[in-house]
Amino acid sequence: MPSAISTDVLIVGAGVAGLWLNARLRRQGFSTVLVESASLGGGQSVKSQGIIHGGAKYALHGALTGASEAIADMPRRWREALAGTGELDLSGVRLLSEAHYLWSPGTLAGNLTSFFASKAVRGRVDQVKGEQLPPALQDKRFKGKVYRLAELVVDVPSLIERLADLGGDSLLAGQQIEPLLENGQLLGLRVDGREVRAQRIVLSAGAGNAALLDTLGLSQPAMQRRPLHMVLVKGPSLKPLYAHCLGGGPKPRITVTTHPAADGQWVWYVGGDIAEAEGVAREPAQQIAAAQKELGQLLPWIDLSSARWATLRVDRAEPAQSGLTRPDNAFLAEQERLLVGWPTKLALAPDFADRVLSALERDGVRPLHGDALPSLPKPPLGQPAWEQLLP
């Protein structure tokens, strides 16, 4: 029988939100145990495009929405952490791009959308030309407009690895999770037979929260899934591109990020409107054909003849909202010792941690357990989709 553990905060779910929270708590002196049933970051996190949004994509009609207000400060906080001067020391995490871009293909509607977004969004939003353009757009046939946003793009696998390092000895691989009850009160969890008692228990398992709540005999908070059908393109002719391509609607026509593969080639990871409603309904071959047509129209100078293609279905797990709308902020619900939440977006991981820390402070929860943890079986690191689908 594995030894029992007493800790201050027990976290279930080692995506970026759980890992970030774990590191923040440990830095403030709390003892923690972070349980993961599969791989670190292997759910939604490693399927993220890595964009640290500052609100631009939520202001494409020229008005600052609730979402753009909530997320506006995230790039600054992430930059400070990446520089080693913020709430966490993320120095050493690979930064893929210092900026993300709004890219209009030259249509009137797209140009106007770019213009209104540039006026509405906080922070510097500058039009760029010539050598300042992203490499993939530095072609004489490109006739559109490009705005540089004060948003960065991080390499999510290296971020997960760094956050795991900050977790030290607190990471625990566990398949079977059951409630640990005394007199009807939830005191902790039983993880693969090991009792883990804690002052507070945080569920941050993304899509896994629903099953965990069911295990605990709870139906709230309710969860929703918003699906995506992403496209991956890998080839020797690809050049770095980190941009939203705008149409005339409220969502980017496509969003492209570029990621390094283990063999030295680049991978384009394509989302945006093409990955949503109609894209979700398409079979993989149809989705690839749609992406080939779209990229061929928007970037005809890029040779995709030898590119390899794949698609990836992603479920964005969030607190349930009316009409399956996207929540504006990170979300946290509390039931005595249990806290359940979703960051709702990679960039909002610091906001999620803020909400947990505020709840602990309000309830007077202080670090109590300073004993060293026993040697725990650790979860493996999650692998990027392109290494699995396009090795």
Steps between C-alpha positions, in 0.01 A plus 500: 500500500655837399557745783238765577576864427383821664539818296362852488351492151425197284460581129361260240587572138848592378427720204655845489237635744565229759876519456499880524285493813722232652814707441338818638389320817840344558669836452276641775596223741206262460559128479325348200432175321404519131334186362489415128342187356662518154785733400604850607325748274379217281136610482403844374827671590733330254233544229502876552649734240699673777365852437497724807200705396459860607151549362546587132298212361213593730482860375467447127190721486683788664357467852674370809291205617500336842743242368748754369487690830558185706797382299667835425767471772602141426783571249677725754480238774626227269785718372614569855491129584691410181761760594535340845367809679131410539284291729680189367846459351438371150837604365618233258154438352527530123329808359384427146410858414523837675176602330185369345354674194169603350518439126253630245512331158415828327119491497316812608323321784826351625681834488223674693495224760875535548467876534223492759675230699818708506313798646315302764760272652718606792875512449701575190351382173716612209468443130813332362640486147793363302763320704289542814239263357490138616730290275210316337349833385821652360406442139440765234164341424373573850263799478337503840559689823665364814480630858746391767336420833662517841426128548754221511501135398665244727619148430251307713709180537792696647256693723357175635850365564602813692182506709554130578852585621354766729267233637796313645400190698126583504400327174312172536387260229166349598241305305229423754369798696236457770361729771649476847207558736461516876153552650378603157767771469749507210846505659706408197527241227616142477739477204581143391437393858715774655319740737573865428349737756493874435363828630364570152446288187510668157365335186670650195481200269332669203271249330578257783320717755163358401603141580668610823186679613299188420741293710441740787122475455465861381328644193613860534667701366377383159749475216471568129716389209562723199660293225768596247635317196856630464729448201873421510732562203864393498747562220845631403363813326312641799610829652412633845157661525312600814186681392125529489383539141193719511182487300206726565349301786551497877749212486833459321466325164800288593754516783845360422779426744832337411670236712839326485489125439764264634638441149571871447204575276226752574138408566213738436217451747182647352189603691257790486161492332607211274534278808160587646138417402535392136847363561382288792235342275755404232677168482883527521553473122238770439654725764845460347359582154331812642827610664697438180257716307505777761878511532538478122281809460657699783866399453539388137876561504556232768582165338289239677547227239722288726326588827351233723158556655303379801206614708445502873169517684514703821230543763526828689361420843347793687231582756159473337374824345173593332521424129846340530659843507861538610549617862678834541718409798651210682233326708501363854214351704531407868331232711659490848845342453447443131583760233414423138608710206611552144745763372287515178812606307875435522574870550270512805696245707629783727142622548392150605782486757400846629148377567619195695746705705230758578269224622773360725577843645132577559454171686815542705673197351871520584796269436499227766675199353872533448607136510680359198287283276584135441634404159199512267446347156512790254284547189680524164510819295229539235614480137400755234240388250733553205753255638226238526310573178784620272817333636 
